[in-house]
Amino acid sequence: MEHKVAFFKPYPLKKGQKIRLEDSPLQGDWEVVDVTKLKVTIRCPITKKELTKDRFFFFTETKKAQWPME
């Protein structure tokens, strides 16, 4: 049976990339310092504070699909 399903996937962050986080406790501008399969390290360009977090996931689309996936 088809349902309306929201799909998420990891954004392909790259070292040195400048990012702006919105609607988040980490809201603001950051630079990507390091990226692994599971973690991302970001640095505030103003305070130079670095944080290592689980990789970010972003909403990509909503479409009809089998759910749950078999």
PQR file of N, CA, C, O and H, with PARSE charges and radii, in Angstrom:
ATOM      1  N   MET A   1       0.847  -1.174   0.000 -0.4000 1.5000
ATOM      2  CA  MET A   1       0.000   0.000   0.000 -0.0000 2.0000
ATOM      3  C   MET A   1       0.896   1.242   0.000  0.5500 1.7000
ATOM      4  O   MET A   1       1.910   1.271   0.698 -0.5500 1.4000
ATOM      5  N   GLU A   2       0.535   2.253  -0.766 -0.4000 1.5000
ATOM      6  CA  GLU A   2       1.326   3.478  -0.827 -0.0000 2.0000
ATOM      7  C   GLU A   2       0.871   4.478   0.219  0.5500 1.7000
ATOM      8  O   GLU A   2      -0.317   4.594   0.523 -0.5500 1.4000
ATOM      9  H   GLU A   2      -0.288   2.229  -1.333  0.4000 1.0000
ATOM     10  N   HIS A   3       1.849   5.202   0.767 -0.4000 1.5000
ATOM     11  CA  HIS A   3       1.616   6.265   1.736 -0.0000 2.0000
ATOM     12  C   HIS A   3       2.492   7.448   1.358  0.5500 1.7000
ATOM     13  O   HIS A   3       3.441   7.296   0.590 -0.5500 1.4000
ATOM     14  H   HIS A   3       2.814   5.107   0.521  0.4000 1.0000
ATOM     15  N   LYS A   4       2.188   8.610   1.882 -0.4000 1.5000
ATOM     16  CA  LYS A   4       3.046   9.776   1.705 -0.0000 2.0000
ATOM     17  C   LYS A   4       4.199   9.634   2.701  0.5500 1.7000
ATOM     18  O   LYS A   4       3.975   9.619   3.911 -0.5500 1.4000
ATOM     19  H   LYS A   4       1.416   8.734   2.506  0.4000 1.0000
ATOM     20  N   VAL A   5       5.425   9.530   2.197 -0.4000 1.5000
ATOM     21  CA  VAL A   5       6.603   9.248   3.014 -0.0000 2.0000
ATOM     22  C   VAL A   5       7.616  10.376   2.856  0.5500 1.7000
ATOM     23  O   VAL A   5       7.882  10.811   1.735 -0.5500 1.4000
ATOM     24  H   VAL A   5       5.607   9.542   1.214  0.4000 1.0000
ATOM     25  N   ALA A   6       8.191  10.859   3.969 -0.4000 1.5000
ATOM     26  CA  ALA A   6       9.263  11.866   3.928 -0.0000 2.0000
ATOM     27  C   ALA A   6      10.595  11.125   3.845  0.5500 1.7000
ATOM     28  O   ALA A   6      10.851  10.222   4.642 -0.5500 1.4000
ATOM     29  H   ALA A   6       7.975  10.506   4.879  0.4000 1.0000
ATOM     30  N   PHE A   7      11.444  11.498   2.887 -0.4000 1.5000
ATOM     31  CA  PHE A   7      12.745  10.863   2.696 -0.0000 2.0000
ATOM     32  C   PHE A   7      13.854  11.781   3.200  0.5500 1.7000
ATOM     33  O   PHE A   7      13.815  12.992   2.980 -0.5500 1.4000
ATOM     34  H   PHE A   7      11.236  12.232   2.240  0.4000 1.0000
ATOM     35  N   PHE A   8      14.843  11.197   3.878 -0.4000 1.5000
ATOM     36  CA  PHE A   8      15.985  11.934   4.402 -0.0000 2.0000
ATOM     37  C   PHE A   8      17.263  11.260   3.921  0.5500 1.7000
ATOM     38  O   PHE A   8      17.298  10.042   3.748 -0.5500 1.4000
ATOM     39  H   PHE A   8      14.875  10.213   4.057  0.4000 1.0000
ATOM     40  N   LYS A   9      18.302  12.040   3.707 -0.4000 1.5000
ATOM     41  CA  LYS A   9      19.602  11.473   3.375 -0.0000 2.0000
ATOM     42  C   LYS A   9      20.676  12.436   3.860  0.5500 1.7000
ATOM     43  O   LYS A   9      20.413  13.630   4.004 -0.5500 1.4000
ATOM     44  H   LYS A   9      18.274  13.030   3.847  0.4000 1.0000
ATOM     45  N   PRO A  10      21.891  11.930   4.115 -0.5600 1.5000
ATOM     46  CA  PRO A  10      22.953  12.806   4.606  0.2800 2.0000
ATOM     47  C   PRO A  10      23.395  13.778   3.518  0.5500 1.7000
ATOM     48  O   PRO A  10      23.516  13.413   2.348 -0.5500 1.4000
ATOM     49  N   TYR A  11      23.632  15.014   3.924 -0.4000 1.5000
ATOM     50  CA  TYR A  11      24.146  16.003   2.989 -0.0000 2.0000
ATOM     51  C   TYR A  11      25.648  15.759   2.823  0.5500 1.7000
ATOM     52  O   TYR A  11      26.336  15.536   3.819 -0.5500 1.4000
ATOM     53  H   TYR A  11      23.533  15.310   4.874  0.4000 1.0000
ATOM     54  N   PRO A  12      26.169  15.794   1.613 -0.5600 1.5000
ATOM     55  CA  PRO A  12      27.591  15.504   1.388  0.2800 2.0000
ATOM     56  C   PRO A  12      28.491  16.687   1.764  0.5500 1.7000
ATOM     57  O   PRO A  12      29.023  17.377   0.894 -0.5500 1.4000
ATOM     58  N   LEU A  13      28.652  16.907   3.071 -0.4000 1.5000
ATOM     59  CA  LEU A  13      29.504  18.003   3.545 -0.0000 2.0000
ATOM     60  C   LEU A  13      30.948  17.772   3.132  0.5500 1.7000
ATOM     61  O   LEU A  13      31.395  16.633   2.996 -0.5500 1.4000
ATOM     62  H   LEU A  13      28.220  16.346   3.777  0.4000 1.0000
ATOM     63  N   LYS A  14      31.679  18.879   2.932 -0.4000 1.5000
ATOM     64  CA  LYS A  14      33.087  18.803   2.544 -0.0000 2.0000
ATOM     65  C   LYS A  14      33.919  19.681   3.473  0.5500 1.7000
ATOM     66  O   LYS A  14      33.472  20.741   3.910 -0.5500 1.4000
ATOM     67  H   LYS A  14      31.317  19.804   3.042  0.4000 1.0000
ATOM     68  N   LYS A  15      35.142  19.221   3.769 -0.4000 1.5000
ATOM     69  CA  LYS A  15      36.078  19.977   4.596 -0.0000 2.0000
ATOM     70  C   LYS A  15      36.275  21.374   4.009  0.5500 1.7000
ATOM     71  O   LYS A  15      36.477  21.523   2.804 -0.5500 1.4000
ATOM     72  H   LYS A  15      35.505  18.360   3.414  0.4000 1.0000
ATOM     73  N   GLY A  16      36.214  22.406   4.874 -0.4000 1.5000
ATOM     74  CA  GLY A  16      36.403  23.779   4.417 -0.0000 2.0000
ATOM     75  C   GLY A  16      35.117  24.463   3.989  0.5500 1.7000
ATOM     76  O   GLY A  16      35.104  25.672   3.760 -0.5500 1.4000
ATOM     77  H   GLY A  16      36.049  22.285   5.853  0.4000 1.0000
ATOM     78  N   GLN A  17      34.039  23.704   3.879 -0.4000 1.5000
ATOM     79  CA  GLN A  17      32.757  24.265   3.447 -0.0000 2.0000
ATOM     80  C   GLN A  17      32.206  25.209   4.509  0.5500 1.7000
ATOM     81  O   GLN A  17      32.282  24.930   5.706 -0.5500 1.4000
ATOM     82  H   GLN A  17      34.050  22.721   4.065  0.4000 1.0000
ATOM     83  N   LYS A  18      31.655  26.317   4.060 -0.4000 1.5000
ATOM     84  CA  LYS A  18      31.010  27.273   4.952 -0.0000 2.0000
ATOM     85  C   LYS A  18      29.516  26.992   4.928  0.5500 1.7000
ATOM     86  O   LYS A  18      28.902  26.923   3.864 -0.5500 1.4000
ATOM     87  H   LYS A  18      31.593  26.544   3.088  0.4000 1.0000
ATOM     88  N   ILE A  19      28.929  26.829   6.135 -0.4000 1.5000
ATOM     89  CA  ILE A  19      27.518  26.473   6.225 -0.0000 2.0000
ATOM     90  C   ILE A  19      26.794  27.426   7.170  0.5500 1.7000
ATOM     91  O   ILE A  19      27.414  28.042   8.037 -0.5500 1.4000
ATOM     92  H   ILE A  19      29.428  26.885   7.000  0.4000 1.0000
ATOM     93  N   ARG A  20      25.506  27.543   7.003 -0.4000 1.5000
ATOM     94  CA  ARG A  20      24.651  28.324   7.901 -0.0000 2.0000
ATOM     95  C   ARG A  20      23.532  27.411   8.375  0.5500 1.7000
ATOM     96  O   ARG A  20      22.745  26.908   7.574 -0.5500 1.4000
ATOM     97  H   ARG A  20      25.001  27.043   6.299  0.4000 1.0000
ATOM     98  N   LEU A  21      23.468  27.201   9.688 -0.4000 1.5000
ATOM     99  CA  LEU A  21      22.420  26.362  10.264 -0.0000 2.0000
ATOM    100  C   LEU A  21      21.263  27.247  10.680  0.5500 1.7000
ATOM    101  O   LEU A  21      21.456  28.278  11.324 -0.5500 1.4000
ATOM    102  H   LEU A  21      24.107  27.609  10.339  0.4000 1.0000
ATOM    103  N   GLU A  22      20.066  26.842  10.310 -0.4000 1.5000
ATOM    104  CA  GLU A  22      18.854  27.591  10.647 -0.0000 2.0000
ATOM    105  C   GLU A  22      17.920  26.699  11.444  0.5500 1.7000
ATOM    106  O   GLU A  22      17.949  25.476  11.304 -0.5500 1.4000
ATOM    107  H   GLU A  22      19.910  26.005   9.787  0.4000 1.0000
ATOM    108  N   ASP A  23      17.095  27.308  12.278 -0.4000 1.5000
ATOM    109  CA  ASP A  23      16.110  26.575  13.080 -0.0000 2.0000
ATOM    110  C   ASP A  23      16.754  25.430  13.848  0.5500 1.7000
ATOM    111  O   ASP A  23      16.263  24.301  13.809 -0.5500 1.4000
ATOM    112  H   ASP A  23      17.071  28.302  12.392  0.4000 1.0000
ATOM    113  N   SER A  24      17.844  25.713  14.542 -0.4000 1.5000
ATOM    114  CA  SER A  24      18.600  24.705  15.273 -0.0000 2.0000
ATOM    115  C   SER A  24      19.214  25.346  16.511  0.5500 1.7000
ATOM    116  O   SER A  24      19.469  26.550  16.507 -0.5500 1.4000
ATOM    117  H   SER A  24      18.243  26.629  14.574  0.4000 1.0000
ATOM    118  N   PRO A  25      19.461  24.573  17.577 -0.5600 1.5000
ATOM    119  CA  PRO A  25      20.189  25.128  18.721  0.2800 2.0000
ATOM    120  C   PRO A  25      21.586  25.609  18.313  0.5500 1.7000
ATOM    121  O   PRO A  25      22.173  26.455  18.988 -0.5500 1.4000
ATOM    122  N   LEU A  26      22.112  25.076  17.219 -0.4000 1.5000
ATOM    123  CA  LEU A  26      23.425  25.490  16.708 -0.0000 2.0000
ATOM    124  C   LEU A  26      23.294  26.546  15.613  0.5500 1.7000
ATOM    125  O   LEU A  26      24.190  26.708  14.784 -0.5500 1.4000
ATOM    126  H   LEU A  26      21.635  24.389  16.671  0.4000 1.0000
ATOM    127  N   GLN A  27      22.187  27.252  15.618 -0.4000 1.5000
ATOM    128  CA  GLN A  27      21.894  28.244  14.578 -0.0000 2.0000
ATOM    129  C   GLN A  27      23.062  29.206  14.393  0.5500 1.7000
ATOM    130  O   GLN A  27      23.638  29.705  15.360 -0.5500 1.4000
ATOM    131  H   GLN A  27      21.459  27.121  16.292  0.4000 1.0000
ATOM    132  N   GLY A  28      23.395  29.452  13.142 -0.4000 1.5000
ATOM    133  CA  GLY A  28      24.455  30.404  12.829 -0.0000 2.0000
ATOM    134  C   GLY A  28      25.393  29.873  11.766  0.5500 1.7000
ATOM    135  O   GLY A  28      25.126  28.855  11.128 -0.5500 1.4000
ATOM    136  H   GLY A  28      22.928  29.047  12.356  0.4000 1.0000
ATOM    137  N   ASP A  29      26.496  30.581  11.588 -0.4000 1.5000
ATOM    138  CA  ASP A  29      27.480  30.231  10.568 -0.0000 2.0000
ATOM    139  C   ASP A  29      28.575  29.357  11.163  0.5500 1.7000
ATOM    140  O   ASP A  29      29.023  29.571  12.290 -0.5500 1.4000
ATOM    141  H   ASP A  29      26.712  31.408  12.107  0.4000 1.0000
ATOM    142  N   TRP A  30      28.994  28.369  10.382 -0.4000 1.5000
ATOM    143  CA  TRP A  30      30.013  27.417  10.801 -0.0000 2.0000
ATOM    144  C   TRP A  30      30.880  27.050   9.608  0.5500 1.7000
ATOM    145  O   TRP A  30      30.459  27.187   8.459 -0.5500 1.4000
ATOM    146  H   TRP A  30      28.631  28.195   9.466  0.4000 1.0000
ATOM    147  N   GLU A  31      32.091  26.584   9.884 -0.4000 1.5000
ATOM    148  CA  GLU A  31      32.958  26.031   8.845 -0.0000 2.0000
ATOM    149  C   GLU A  31      33.159  24.553   9.149  0.5500 1.7000
ATOM    150  O   GLU A  31      33.366  24.178  10.303 -0.5500 1.4000
ATOM    151  H   GLU A  31      32.433  26.473  10.817  0.4000 1.0000
ATOM    152  N   VAL A  32      33.099  23.725   8.133 -0.4000 1.5000
ATOM    153  CA  VAL A  32      33.313  22.292   8.302 -0.0000 2.0000
ATOM    154  C   VAL A  32      34.819  22.051   8.416  0.5500 1.7000
ATOM    155  O   VAL A  32      35.581  22.371   7.504 -0.5500 1.4000
ATOM    156  H   VAL A  32      32.931  24.030   7.196  0.4000 1.0000
ATOM    157  N   VAL A  33      35.237  21.481   9.556 -0.4000 1.5000
ATOM    158  CA  VAL A  33      36.650  21.225   9.824 -0.0000 2.0000
ATOM    159  C   VAL A  33      37.028  19.798   9.434  0.5500 1.7000
ATOM    160  O   VAL A  33      38.111  19.564   8.896 -0.5500 1.4000
ATOM    161  H   VAL A  33      34.617  21.222  10.298  0.4000 1.0000
ATOM    162  N   ASP A  34      36.138  18.851   9.703 -0.4000 1.5000
ATOM    163  CA  ASP A  34      36.413  17.451   9.381 -0.0000 2.0000
ATOM    164  C   ASP A  34      35.093  16.710   9.190  0.5500 1.7000
ATOM    165  O   ASP A  34      34.086  17.053   9.809 -0.5500 1.4000
ATOM    166  H   ASP A  34      35.259  19.041  10.140  0.4000 1.0000
ATOM    167  N   VAL A  35      35.106  15.707   8.341 -0.4000 1.5000
ATOM    168  CA  VAL A  35      33.911  14.899   8.078 -0.0000 2.0000
ATOM    169  C   VAL A  35      34.327  13.436   8.009  0.5500 1.7000
ATOM    170  O   VAL A  35      35.259  13.076   7.290 -0.5500 1.4000
ATOM    171  H   VAL A  35      35.925  15.429   7.839  0.4000 1.0000
ATOM    172  N   THR A  36      33.620  12.594   8.771 -0.4000 1.5000
ATOM    173  CA  THR A  36      33.798  11.149   8.654 -0.0000 2.0000
ATOM    174  C   THR A  36      32.446  10.560   8.268  0.5500 1.7000
ATOM    175  O   THR A  36      31.474  11.292   8.084 -0.5500 1.4000
ATOM    176  H   THR A  36      32.863  12.887   9.355  0.4000 1.0000
ATOM    177  N   LYS A  37      32.389   9.260   8.147 -0.4000 1.5000
ATOM    178  CA  LYS A  37      31.136   8.614   7.774 -0.0000 2.0000
ATOM    179  C   LYS A  37      30.042   8.891   8.804  0.5500 1.7000
ATOM    180  O   LYS A  37      28.868   8.991   8.445 -0.5500 1.4000
ATOM    181  H   LYS A  37      33.179   8.666   8.296  0.4000 1.0000
ATOM    182  N   LEU A  38      30.416   9.017  10.088 -0.4000 1.5000
ATOM    183  CA  LEU A  38      29.426   9.175  11.151 -0.0000 2.0000
ATOM    184  C   LEU A  38      29.415  10.543  11.829  0.5500 1.7000
ATOM    185  O   LEU A  38      28.404  10.926  12.417 -0.5500 1.4000
ATOM    186  H   LEU A  38      31.369   8.936  10.380  0.4000 1.0000
ATOM    187  N   LYS A  39      30.518  11.285  11.760 -0.4000 1.5000
ATOM    188  CA  LYS A  39      30.634  12.536  12.516 -0.0000 2.0000
ATOM    189  C   LYS A  39      31.061  13.699  11.623  0.5500 1.7000
ATOM    190  O   LYS A  39      31.647  13.506  10.558 -0.5500 1.4000
ATOM    191  H   LYS A  39      31.340  10.975  11.282  0.4000 1.0000
ATOM    192  N   VAL A  40      30.748  14.920  12.090 -0.4000 1.5000
ATOM    193  CA  VAL A  40      31.220  16.136  11.434 -0.0000 2.0000
ATOM    194  C   VAL A  40      31.739  17.069  12.528  0.5500 1.7000
ATOM    195  O   VAL A  40      31.107  17.220  13.573 -0.5500 1.4000
ATOM    196  H   VAL A  40      30.272  15.076  12.955  0.4000 1.0000
ATOM    197  N   THR A  41      32.886  17.689  12.281 -0.4000 1.5000
ATOM    198  CA  THR A  41      33.431  18.688  13.200 -0.0000 2.0000
ATOM    199  C   THR A  41      33.275  20.044  12.535  0.5500 1.7000
ATOM    200  O   THR A  41      33.707  20.251  11.401 -0.5500 1.4000
ATOM    201  H   THR A  41      33.399  17.566  11.431  0.4000 1.0000
ATOM    202  N   ILE A  42      32.646  20.970  13.266 -0.4000 1.5000
ATOM    203  CA  ILE A  42      32.409  22.319  12.742 -0.0000 2.0000
ATOM    204  C   ILE A  42      33.050  23.341  13.673  0.5500 1.7000
ATOM    205  O   ILE A  42      33.229  23.086  14.864 -0.5500 1.4000
ATOM    206  H   ILE A  42      32.295  20.802  14.187  0.4000 1.0000
ATOM    207  N   ARG A  43      33.398  24.513  13.112 -0.4000 1.5000
ATOM    208  CA  ARG A  43      34.043  25.573  13.893 -0.0000 2.0000
ATOM    209  C   ARG A  43      33.311  26.882  13.661  0.5500 1.7000
ATOM    210  O   ARG A  43      32.989  27.234  12.526 -0.5500 1.4000
ATOM    211  H   ARG A  43      33.253  24.720  12.144  0.4000 1.0000
ATOM    212  N   CYS A  44      33.051  27.602  14.750 -0.4000 1.5000
ATOM    213  CA  CYS A  44      32.454  28.931  14.653 -0.0000 2.0000
ATOM    214  C   CYS A  44      33.520  29.894  14.140  0.5500 1.7000
ATOM    215  O   CYS A  44      34.618  29.938  14.695 -0.5500 1.4000
ATOM    216  H   CYS A  44      33.312  27.316  15.671  0.4000 1.0000
ATOM    217  N   PRO A  45      33.225  30.669  13.092 -0.5600 1.5000
ATOM    218  CA  PRO A  45      34.225  31.581  12.540  0.2800 2.0000
ATOM    219  C   PRO A  45      34.524  32.767  13.462  0.5500 1.7000
ATOM    220  O   PRO A  45      35.535  33.445  13.282 -0.5500 1.4000
ATOM    221  N   ILE A  46      33.670  33.019  14.433 -0.4000 1.5000
ATOM    222  CA  ILE A  46      33.865  34.160  15.334 -0.0000 2.0000
ATOM    223  C   ILE A  46      34.602  33.741  16.605  0.5500 1.7000
ATOM    224  O   ILE A  46      35.633  34.319  16.948 -0.5500 1.4000
ATOM    225  H   ILE A  46      32.848  32.468  14.579  0.4000 1.0000
ATOM    226  N   THR A  47      34.069  32.730  17.305 -0.4000 1.5000
ATOM    227  CA  THR A  47      34.667  32.303  18.576 -0.0000 2.0000
ATOM    228  C   THR A  47      35.749  31.248  18.396  0.5500 1.7000
ATOM    229  O   THR A  47      36.527  30.989  19.314 -0.5500 1.4000
ATOM    230  H   THR A  47      33.231  32.260  17.026  0.4000 1.0000
ATOM    231  N   LYS A  48      35.800  30.641  17.218 -0.4000 1.5000
ATOM    232  CA  LYS A  48      36.727  29.539  16.898 -0.0000 2.0000
ATOM    233  C   LYS A  48      36.416  28.265  17.684  0.5500 1.7000
ATOM    234  O   LYS A  48      37.206  27.321  17.655 -0.5500 1.4000
ATOM    235  H   LYS A  48      35.168  30.851  16.473  0.4000 1.0000
ATOM    236  N   LYS A  49      35.277  28.222  18.388 -0.4000 1.5000
ATOM    237  CA  LYS A  49      34.863  27.030  19.121 -0.0000 2.0000
ATOM    238  C   LYS A  49      34.561  25.911  18.133  0.5500 1.7000
ATOM    239  O   LYS A  49      33.886  26.127  17.127 -0.5500 1.4000
ATOM    240  H   LYS A  49      34.636  28.988  18.411  0.4000 1.0000
ATOM    241  N   GLU A  50      35.068  24.701  18.428 -0.4000 1.5000
ATOM    242  CA  GLU A  50      34.823  23.542  17.571 -0.0000 2.0000
ATOM    243  C   GLU A  50      33.900  22.558  18.268  0.5500 1.7000
ATOM    244  O   GLU A  50      34.002  22.341  19.475 -0.5500 1.4000
ATOM    245  H   GLU A  50      35.616  24.525  19.246  0.4000 1.0000
ATOM    246  N   LEU A  51      33.003  21.969  17.501 -0.4000 1.5000
ATOM    247  CA  LEU A  51      32.070  20.960  17.997 -0.0000 2.0000
ATOM    248  C   LEU A  51      32.104  19.763  17.066  0.5500 1.7000
ATOM    249  O   LEU A  51      32.147  19.922  15.846 -0.5500 1.4000
ATOM    250  H   LEU A  51      32.920  22.145  16.521  0.4000 1.0000
ATOM    251  N   THR A  52      32.086  18.564  17.633 -0.4000 1.5000
ATOM    252  CA  THR A  52      31.967  17.348  16.836 -0.0000 2.0000
ATOM    253  C   THR A  52      30.590  16.767  17.103  0.5500 1.7000
ATOM    254  O   THR A  52      30.223  16.504  18.249 -0.5500 1.4000
ATOM    255  H   THR A  52      32.051  18.434  18.624  0.4000 1.0000
ATOM    256  N   LYS A  53      29.838  16.573  16.040 -0.4000 1.5000
ATOM    257  CA  LYS A  53      28.448  16.124  16.138 -0.0000 2.0000
ATOM    258  C   LYS A  53      28.211  14.955  15.194  0.5500 1.7000
ATOM    259  O   LYS A  53      28.997  14.706  14.279 -0.5500 1.4000
ATOM    260  H   LYS A  53      30.136  16.787  15.110  0.4000 1.0000
ATOM    261  N   ASP A  54      27.104  14.234  15.434 -0.4000 1.5000
ATOM    262  CA  ASP A  54      26.667  13.233  14.466 -0.0000 2.0000
ATOM    263  C   ASP A  54      26.379  13.947  13.155  0.5500 1.7000
ATOM    264  O   ASP A  54      25.990  15.115  13.145 -0.5500 1.4000
ATOM    265  H   ASP A  54      26.466  14.435  16.177  0.4000 1.0000
ATOM    266  N   ARG A  55      26.575  13.233  12.040 -0.4000 1.5000
ATOM    267  CA  ARG A  55      26.305  13.826  10.723 -0.0000 2.0000
ATOM    268  C   ARG A  55      24.898  14.386  10.663  0.5500 1.7000
ATOM    269  O   ARG A  55      23.968  13.818  11.236 -0.5500 1.4000
ATOM    270  H   ARG A  55      26.891  12.284  12.048  0.4000 1.0000
ATOM    271  N   PHE A  56      24.748  15.500   9.971 -0.4000 1.5000
ATOM    272  CA  PHE A  56      23.450  16.146   9.820 -0.0000 2.0000
ATOM    273  C   PHE A  56      22.651  15.456   8.721  0.5500 1.7000
ATOM    274  O   PHE A  56      23.219  14.989   7.734 -0.5500 1.4000
ATOM    275  H   PHE A  56      25.503  15.961   9.506  0.4000 1.0000
ATOM    276  N   PHE A  57      21.348  15.393   8.892 -0.4000 1.5000
ATOM    277  CA  PHE A  57      20.462  14.850   7.872 -0.0000 2.0000
ATOM    278  C   PHE A  57      19.457  15.917   7.499  0.5500 1.7000
ATOM    279  O   PHE A  57      18.995  16.672   8.355 -0.5500 1.4000
ATOM    280  H   PHE A  57      20.887  15.772   9.694  0.4000 1.0000
ATOM    281  N   PHE A  58      19.123  15.981   6.246 -0.4000 1.5000
ATOM    282  CA  PHE A  58      18.245  17.026   5.754 -0.0000 2.0000
ATOM    283  C   PHE A  58      17.078  16.426   4.987  0.5500 1.7000
ATOM    284  O   PHE A  58      17.222  15.397   4.327 -0.5500 1.4000
ATOM    285  H   PHE A  58      19.498  15.368   5.550  0.4000 1.0000
ATOM    286  N   PHE A  59      15.942  17.062   5.076 -0.4000 1.5000
ATOM    287  CA  PHE A  59      14.749  16.688   4.326 -0.0000 2.0000
ATOM    288  C   PHE A  59      15.017  16.885   2.843  0.5500 1.7000
ATOM    289  O   PHE A  59      15.546  17.918   2.434 -0.5500 1.4000
ATOM    290  H   PHE A  59      15.825  17.898   5.612  0.4000 1.0000
ATOM    291  N   THR A  60      14.656  15.905   2.049 -0.4000 1.5000
ATOM    292  CA  THR A  60      14.896  16.051   0.614 -0.0000 2.0000
ATOM    293  C   THR A  60      13.624  16.069  -0.217  0.5500 1.7000
ATOM    294  O   THR A  60      13.523  16.840  -1.172 -0.5500 1.4000
ATOM    295  H   THR A  60      14.227  15.065   2.381  0.4000 1.0000
ATOM    296  N   GLU A  61      12.657  15.238   0.128 -0.4000 1.5000
ATOM    297  CA  GLU A  61      11.432  15.225  -0.663 -0.0000 2.0000
ATOM    298  C   GLU A  61      10.343  14.422   0.038  0.5500 1.7000
ATOM    299  O   GLU A  61      10.615  13.651   0.959 -0.5500 1.4000
ATOM    300  H   GLU A  61      12.739  14.613   0.904  0.4000 1.0000
ATOM    301  N   THR A  62       9.134  14.612  -0.404 -0.4000 1.5000
ATOM    302  CA  THR A  62       8.003  13.799   0.033 -0.0000 2.0000
ATOM    303  C   THR A  62       7.371  13.211  -1.214  0.5500 1.7000
ATOM    304  O   THR A  62       7.091  13.929  -2.174 -0.5500 1.4000
ATOM    305  H   THR A  62       8.913  15.238  -1.151  0.4000 1.0000
ATOM    306  N   LYS A  63       7.146  11.895  -1.201 -0.4000 1.5000
ATOM    307  CA  LYS A  63       6.515  11.253  -2.350 -0.0000 2.0000
ATOM    308  C   LYS A  63       5.830   9.979  -1.885  0.5500 1.7000
ATOM    309  O   LYS A  63       6.093   9.486  -0.788 -0.5500 1.4000
ATOM    310  H   LYS A  63       7.374  11.311  -0.422  0.4000 1.0000
ATOM    311  N   LYS A  64       4.953   9.451  -2.722 -0.4000 1.5000
ATOM    312  CA  LYS A  64       4.267   8.202  -2.398 -0.0000 2.0000
ATOM    313  C   LYS A  64       5.238   7.046  -2.574  0.5500 1.7000
ATOM    314  O   LYS A  64       5.949   6.951  -3.575 -0.5500 1.4000
ATOM    315  H   LYS A  64       4.739   9.851  -3.613  0.4000 1.0000
ATOM    316  N   ALA A  65       5.250   6.164  -1.570 -0.4000 1.5000
ATOM    317  CA  ALA A  65       6.153   5.022  -1.626 -0.0000 2.0000
ATOM    318  C   ALA A  65       5.645   3.933  -0.692  0.5500 1.7000
ATOM    319  O   ALA A  65       4.819   4.183   0.186 -0.5500 1.4000
ATOM    320  H   ALA A  65       4.673   6.241  -0.757  0.4000 1.0000
ATOM    321  N   GLN A  66       6.142   2.739  -0.893 -0.4000 1.5000
ATOM    322  CA  GLN A  66       5.801   1.621  -0.027 -0.0000 2.0000
ATOM    323  C   GLN A  66       6.288   1.910   1.387  0.5500 1.7000
ATOM    324  O   GLN A  66       7.431   2.321   1.586 -0.5500 1.4000
ATOM    325  H   GLN A  66       6.813   2.536  -1.606  0.4000 1.0000
ATOM    326  N   TRP A  67       5.405   1.692   2.377 -0.4000 1.5000
ATOM    327  CA  TRP A  67       5.805   1.905   3.764 -0.0000 2.0000
ATOM    328  C   TRP A  67       5.057   0.948   4.652  0.5500 1.7000
ATOM    329  O   TRP A  67       3.835   0.852   4.533 -0.5500 1.4000
ATOM    330  H   TRP A  67       4.477   1.359   2.216  0.4000 1.0000
ATOM    331  N   PRO A  68       5.725   0.228   5.544 -0.5600 1.5000
ATOM    332  CA  PRO A  68       7.185   0.238   5.674  0.2800 2.0000
ATOM    333  C   PRO A  68       7.839  -0.500   4.509  0.5500 1.7000
ATOM    334  O   PRO A  68       7.215  -1.322   3.838 -0.5500 1.4000
ATOM    335  N   MET A  69       9.102  -0.186   4.291 -0.4000 1.5000
ATOM    336  CA  MET A  69       9.829  -0.817   3.197 -0.0000 2.0000
ATOM    337  C   MET A  69      10.120  -2.268   3.568  0.5500 1.7000
ATOM    338  O   MET A  69      10.536  -2.555   4.691 -0.5500 1.4000
ATOM    339  H   MET A  69       9.609   0.482   4.836  0.4000 1.0000
ATOM    340  N   GLU A  70       9.904  -3.162   2.643 -0.4000 1.5000
ATOM    341  CA  GLU A  70      10.111  -4.597   2.923 -0.0000 2.0000
ATOM    342  C   GLU A  70      11.517  -5.038   2.598  0.5500 1.7000
ATOM    343  O   GLU A  70      11.853  -6.209   2.775 -0.5500 1.4000
ATOM    344  H   GLU A  70       9.566  -2.929   1.731  0.4000 1.0000
TER
END
